[in-house]
């Protein structure tokens, strides 16, 4: 599904030269006309990493469709990390909580085994219809995707224990902890848990931020870190990607 055999520097521009990098540079020029601060340089590094692996045309179109439908899609940097995690796990059986318009699903499928199956759950049928169109446009065989329309907490308890290679939780902070508990049960030993939005718009690291969503994500991170079944790391991709491997 990814573009092959192309010079990405020529086709897409150098990493950090895209929309994210341009926006940050314009802001820095206004805020720091005499030069950049350490924080500003870190922001540029973030933009560079977000654009390091470019999206193909189908995924970019799915992202535009998400904007039209009011869905939130994972960033390109998060998508690239998800593809890497799926590839590292040799993932054949993957569950995604939060289909959206298929952006994260396309990235996951790009890292999964060629015969792998992505099961993706979402309550919004319009989003799932758009995701199905994106999968078709990418040439994904219909047998490789299973789209389930419904509330995740109605679906997940019926899924088998220790049966999945990777579970992605891309959901509202108020529900994420319940999904993570189900996901951990569902993962095989050596399977990967991935949770998006775990820095929640850069608020989680600030202890003064006490709104409900920020607190929920902060507590979720602590719980995953303390869970003896999991080995975890928090990655600064997109709005935060919490990744963990099921140990036992």
LINHU-V185644 format. One record per helix or strand of 2 or more residues. SS is the DSSP state (H for helix, E for strand). FROM is the first residue (numbers start at 1). LEN is the number of residues. Records with the same first field share a line. If there is no record, write none. Layout:
SS->FROM-LEN / FROM-LEN
This chain:
H->8-5 / 19-13 / 38-13 / 57-13 / 76-13 / 103-9 / 125-13 / 142-3 / 152-7 / 173-14 / 212-15
E->93-5 / 117-6 / 145-5 / 164-6 / 187-10 / 230-6 / 241-6
